[in-house]
Amino acid sequence: MVAALAASLLTVALWPTTEPEPVVLDAAAVAAEMTGDPADLIESHLPGEYRMLTPDAAAERAASVPDLAMALNLNRPDPQAADPLEAGLARLTEVEVAAPSVSEVFDRLPADTVGWLTVVFPASIGNLSGAPYDSRATANRIRLVATVADSRSWPTPDRPWTAEDRQVRPDFQRVVERDHELLYFDPLANNGQGSWVELVGELDDATYVGVLVPGGSAFISSDNFTRYSDRAGSFVDASDGSLAMIVWAGAPFPSGWIQEASPTWAQDAAAALTAFVSDLRRQVGDDVTITLAGHSYGGAVVGLAETRELDVDQVMHLASAGAGFGVTSPDDYTRPCRIRYDMMAPGDPIGFVQNIPGITGLGHGVEVSTLPGVRRLLTGAVPDDPDAFDDVHRTLGSLGIAGKEIGGMHAHSEIFIPQSDAWRNMYAVFTMGDPRLLDDQPPPVPGCA
């Protein structure tokens, strides 16, 4: 604990006040130079029979051939390439280019060209901020298949030393088998346990988009990957297609109480989350309502993101670790008057780590429920049907909790039980409905309507 405290104090003291700005390109000029024929890309990087396919069909086939997927995953565009398409893509990826510049370049390219660039250079497209989400998901599907196949080449002390005797990594394999749609995928993050951003639902038809930031141990290798995907899916399934959800875990996350007491992970994640949300806003437009929700440690990430220029309509804290390191009032946020909700069940164990003094270099700011203007949500009870399921598909009857008031040691997860009062309140917030509030509410923010 002493080591964690010292590290946190040093990190906070030395935290940079400015960050390098992404490069802004003349998007029209870059797109105008990318006049090559996609057939040249196919001839250089794909088997001959791919010439007869559409880009979508080629991507689907590439994802079904692990050896080809691995080869494509190694491709990187050469800035000196004779092919103007390859050289142009290299300009977008060799340095960090501002997402609006990337977005404009892709908007100016023919759809087939974008499709073939995605198939041939999936490692360049998959996590490229500003690239179309459908292209990123397609690229990351190929990258996932490649990563699963390549995992047989990773010997470890508890795995056989010959590739023929090793099985693929089951944690990444389940992502492929369940056809998760990843907008970001880093298999090396979190010490090889992986980080991700997943789209659940259809953005094209959505009126509302919810972004859910998980708590600690947000790794692909952990059960949290499936758990948060299913939680997001429960909200999408309840809508008529008007709601899409994004599970955002696109940064390293802490694991365990000692690491999770430190704000350093949240500081890094908040910067990445803010950039992602800015790109999301560009892709969905201003008419779509975006709600940013953070659960547990994810609430601390959301709180720090609010100290930046964050383009969301409303924020919801769910059993949150805190309002963000250094935050003591709404005035510490860039938009003090933004709509904020807080859900905290009685007896939730997260309360033991709230309100740690900032001078320690630990903790995550004040308890969200104490902030002026916050709307405190009722948590209520779980369904009284013993055949209803919890958020990991166990019947409430088998757990002996049908009709139970949400509270105590298990409240941290019970709020996500589908059709519970807490779940219904979250759904109401995500869809701009009329959530049920507690009687006891903090005072309004002075000067806010």
N, C-alpha and C positions, 0 to 999 in steps of 0.2 A: 504493500500500500504506500509506503514511503517513497519507493521508486516511482510509482505512478504519479504521486503528488509532485515530486521533483520534475518529472518529465512534463507534466501539464503546466506547471509554472513557467518552465523554460520555453515551452512551445507558445504559450500565450504571450509571454514577454517579447519573443522574437517574431511574432506573427507579422507577416508583411502587410503594410498598409495599402499597397497598390499591387495589382496583378498585371502581367503582360497583356496587352491588347491584341486580339486576333487581327490578322492581316485583312484589310479590305481590298478586294480586287475589282477591276473594271469587268463586271460580269458579262456585259454585252460583248466586249472585246474577246474575252476568253471563249465564250460560246461561239462567236463567229469564227474563231480559229479551229474549233473542233468539228471540222467538215469531213472527216474521214468516213470511209465505208465500213460499216460493222462487219462486212464479209471478211475484211482483212483481220479483224480481231478473231473471228471464228477460225480462219485458216491458221493463224499463228498459235492459238491456245486450245483449240478443241478438236476432237475427232471429226473427220470429214462429214459423217452423217448428220452432224448438228446443223449443217447449212440448210437442211430441209425443214428445220423446226422453227417455231416462233420462240422469242425469248422466254416466255412463260413455260413452254414445253421443255425448252432446253434446261431451265433452272430446275424443273421438277425431275428431269432425268439425271442431271448432275448430282442432285441430292440423293438419288437412289443408287449411285455408283461410288462407294466410299473411296476407292483409289483415285478416281477423278476429282472428287471433292477435296481430297488432301492436296492434290496437285494444284487445283485452282486456289486453294487457301494460301498457298505459298506465293502466288503471283503478286507482284507489286508494279505499278505503272512506272515506266522509265521516263524521266523528264526529257531525255535526249532521243526518245523513240521517234522513228520516221513517221509512224502513224499518228496523225494529229489528235485522234481520240485518246490514245494512251497518254500522249504528252500533255494534253489538256487536263486529264484527270490527275496526273502527277502534280500539276500546279495547285490543285485543290487539296492535295493530301500531304505534300512534302513539308509544309509548315501548317500551323493552325490558322485556317482561314475563317473569317467571320461567317457565321451561319447564314445571314441574309445574302452574302455574296454567293455562297454555295447554292442556296435555294434558287436564286435568280438564274444561275448557270443551268441548273437542271430544268428549270421551267422553260428555257429557251431551246433545249435539245429535243429532237424527235423522241417519241416514246420508245420506239424500237432501239434507238441508240442507247438510251438510259437502261433499257432491259439487258442489252448485250454487255454493257459495261458492268452491270451488276453480276451477271453470270461469270464473266472472265476475271473480275477483280473483287470478289466478295469481301476479302479482308480490308479493302479500302473503303467500301461502301457501307458495310455493316454498322459501324459506329460513327459514321460521318454526320456530324451535326449540320442540318440544312438539307440533307438528302431526303427524298420522299420516303415516308414511312413504309410504304409497300415495298420499295426497293431495299430498304434496310432489313425488313423482315425476311425477304427472299434471300438476301446475302447471308444473313445470320443462320438461316436454315442450312445452307451449304456449309457454313463454318461449323455449325453444330455437328453435322454428320462427319466432317473432317476431324473434328476434335475427338469425337467418340472413337472413330477408327484409329486415330493416332494414339489414343490412350493405351493401346496394347503395347506401344513401344516404351512406356514409362515403367521401368523396373523400380520396385521399392522393397524394403526389407520384408514386408509381409505378402509380396506377390511373386509368382514364379519368375525366373530370370530369363526365360526364353519366350519370345513373343507368341509362339504357337500355343504355349500353355497358359497364357494370360487371357483373362476375359476383359472385355471393354468395361470402362467405368460405368457402373449402373446409374450413378447420379445424373450424368449427362445423357445417358441413353434414355432415361425416362422422359427427358425434355423432348427428345426426338419422337418418341413413341406417342406422347400425348399431344404432339403438334402445337406446342406453345409458340406464340408469335412474338419473337423477341426484337425489340427496337434497339437494343444494346446488349452486347454479350462479350464479356472478358473472362475467358477460362482461367487466366493466370492470377486474377485478383484474389485478394483474401487468402494469400499463400496457397494458391491453386484450387481453392474451393469455389471460385467463380462469383462474378457479379452480373447483374442483368437489369433490363427494363422490359416489361411485358405488356403488350396490348391485349386486353380482354374485351371482346365486342367489336362493333363496327364504327369507326370514326366517321365515315362518310355520311352516315344517317343520324349521327348523334346530335342532340340539342344540348346535352350536358356531358361533361367529361369530369370524372373523378380521378385524381392522382393520389394513390395510397403509398405512403412511405413506411416500410416495415420497421420493426424494432430490431434489437441486437441480433447477432448471428444471422444476418440476412445474406446467406450463402446459397448458391445453387445446390451444393452438396448436402445442405441441411433440410429437414422436413419443412422449414419455413418457406422454401420455394413453392412447394405444392400448397401449403396451408394458405399463404396469402393469395395465390392464384385462385384458389377455390373461394376464398372470401370475396375477392373482387367479382368472381363469376356469379356468386349468389345475388349480388346487386344487379348485374347485367341481366341475368335470367328473369328477374322480377320486373324488369322494364319491358316496354313494347319496342325496344330498339332505340329508344331516345337517349339511353345512357350507355356510354362506353367508359371503361375503367383502365387505368394504367397503374401497374405495380412498379414503383420506381425504387430500384436498389442499385443504381448505377455508380457506386463508389465503394471503397472499402468500408466495412462496418465493424464495430467492436464486438467482442464476445465475452460474456461473463460480467459479473457485477463490478469488478475492479476496472476493467477497460471501459465499461459503460458509464462509469462515474466521470470519465474524462470527456471534455468537450472537443478534443482535437479532431476526432473522426467527424463530428458534426460540422466543424468548421470547413473541412475539405468537402464534405458531402453537400453542404449548403450552396457552395459556389457552383458545383456541378448541377445540382437540382435547379438553381435559378436559371442557368444557361439552357437546360433542357426545357423548362417551362416557357422560356422566351421562344424557343423553336416550335414548341407545341402550339403556342398562340399564333405564330405565323402560319402553321399548317392547317389549323381549324378555323381561323378567322375570329373576328370580334363578336359575332353573334352567338357563339357557343359559350355557355357558362362553364367556367373551370373552377372546381373546388379542390383545394389541396388539403389532404388529410394526413396526419402523422400519428402512428401508433407507437407508444412506448418511447424508445430512443428516437424513433422517427419524428416524434413531436419536437424533440430538441433540434433536429435538422430543419424542420419546417419553421421553428421559431427563429433560428439564425437566418434562414432564407428570407424571412420578412424584414430583416435589417438591410436587405439589398433591394434592388429594383425588381420586384417580383410581380409578374403580370398574371395574377389570378383574381377571381371575383370574390372568393371567400375562402376561409381557412377553418379547418376542424381538427381539434386536438382530441385524440382518443387514448385515454389512460396515459397521458403524456408525461415524459420525464421532466418537462419544464418548458418555459416560454422562450428559452434560448439563452445561452451563456451571456451574462452581462445585462440581460433584459430585466428591467424593474418596473416598467410601465409601457403603455402603448406608444408613448412618445419616442421610445427607442426603435420603433419600426418606421419604415419609410412612409407607410400609410396608416397612421394611427386609427383612422375611422373605418378601416376595412371591417367587414362582417366577420366575426370570429365565434366559433362554437367550442365548447369544452364538454367532454364526457368523462366522468370519473366516478366509478362505482364505489359505494362505501366499503372500506376495508381493503381496497386494491393495494397489493404490496408495493407498487411503485411509489406510494406515498413515503416510504422509508428513505428514498434517495432524493426527495424534492427539497428545495430551499437550502441547498448547501451553499454557504457563503462564497461568493465569487473570489474573495481574497485568497482562498485556498488553491485557486486554479482548477478546481473541480466543480462538478454540478452543471446545471442547465438553466440558471435563472430562477425567477420566482415561479410559484405554482400558478398555472394558467388560470384557474378558477378565481384567483384574486385580482386579475387584471380588470380595470374598469372597462365596461362595454362588452365583455365576454358574455355570451348567452349559454348558460349552463343547461345541458341536456339531461333529461330524465333517463335512468337506466332501467328501472322497472324490473320485470320478471322474464324468465324464459317461458316458452310455450308450455301449456299444461297437458299437451298430448304426449303420452309416453312413447309413441311410435315416431315422434318427430326426431330429426337428427341434429346433432351439434355440428360445429364447423369442421370436424374431422370425421364425420359420417358415423358417429356412434349414436344409438338411440338414447333419448333422455331417460327412458325407463330403465335401461341397463345401467345408467349412471346414478339413478335414484334422484334425479334433479328436476323432473317434470313439474312445472309451475313454480319453481324456486325463485325467490328474489335474487337478483344478481348482486353479489357482494362477497367479500372475504377473499381468501387466498387464490381462488380460481377466477375471480372476477376479471382479471386482466385479459383472459381469452373469452370468457362467457359473453361479453358484449357482442361478439361476432356470431353467436348462435342464430341461424336464420329464423326470422319471424318473431324473435324476442322483441321486447319493447325497445331495447337499445338498438338492435338491428334496424327496426322500423324507423327510429329516429335518424340513424345514419342515412338510410335510404331517402328519407324526406329531405335531408340537407343536400345530398347529392343531386336530387331532382327538383330542387327549389320548391319543396312542399312546405307543410306546416308542422314542424317538429314540436314535440311536447317538451316544455321547459320546466325546470324546478321552480318552486315558489320563491326560493331565496336566490336573488340575483345581485351581482355587483352593481355599483352605480355606473351611469353612462360616462363615456369619455367627454370631458368638457369640450364644447365647440363642435361636437359631431351630432348630426341629426338623428 
